[in-house]
Amino acid sequence: MDYQEIDQEQIKEEYEGFQITDDHAAEWAIQKIKEAQGDTAKWAEHFAAQLEKIRAANQSTIDFMTGKLAQYFATVPTKDTKTQSKYELPSATLIRKQQQPTYDRDNNALLAYLDGSKRDDLVRVKREPAWDEIKKAFAVQGETMVDPETGEVVAGVKVVARPDVFDVKIKEADHA
């Protein structure tokens, strides 16, 4: 049995038979939720800070050792192709890949150029359903969407009902 199972058992025993029957009990339950959320946030912050320190230290080691391996790679005979060079080791393969250039694009300026050059063959027009307008134009009937003017079922849409969600929104206390 792990700690989560023990915790669940402890909670069941502690609150067995507990019912909320009035506003006072509801407020008490909300206070318990606030305390649990605060505790979770405190520990999450603590462990996130610890994890970030570990990640940073490990990344420094990875970066340093990768740099040293790159220096070593420059001294050994490699197997070369058009796009990469490789060196095989028993536990890893060192690879240097030639990168394609990146393009900083200004799509508005590029479109203006292509329009001016009459290069419509290089311009893409994307056709897709206007979902917001579709929801306004058609009606839901059970699991289907129907055109209210014709009664025709709209192809390509299945309406999937979802259950209601119950949530407790904790109000923040004024600290002014």
HELIX and SHEET records of a PDB file:
HELIX    1   1 TYR A    3  TYR A   15  1                                  13    
HELIX    2   2 ASP A   23  PHE A   73  1                                  51    
HELIX    3   3 ASN A  107  GLY A  116  1                                  10    
HELIX    4   4 ASP A  120  LEU A  122  5                                   3    
HELIX    5   5 TRP A  131  ALA A  137  1                                   7    
SHEET    1   A 3 LYS A  79  ASP A  80  0                                        
SHEET    2   A 3 GLN A  84  GLU A  88 -1                                        
SHEET    3   A 3 THR A  93  LYS A  97 -1                                        
SHEET    1   B 2 ALA A 139  GLN A 141  0                                        
SHEET    2   B 2 THR A 144  VAL A 146 -1                                        
END                                                                             
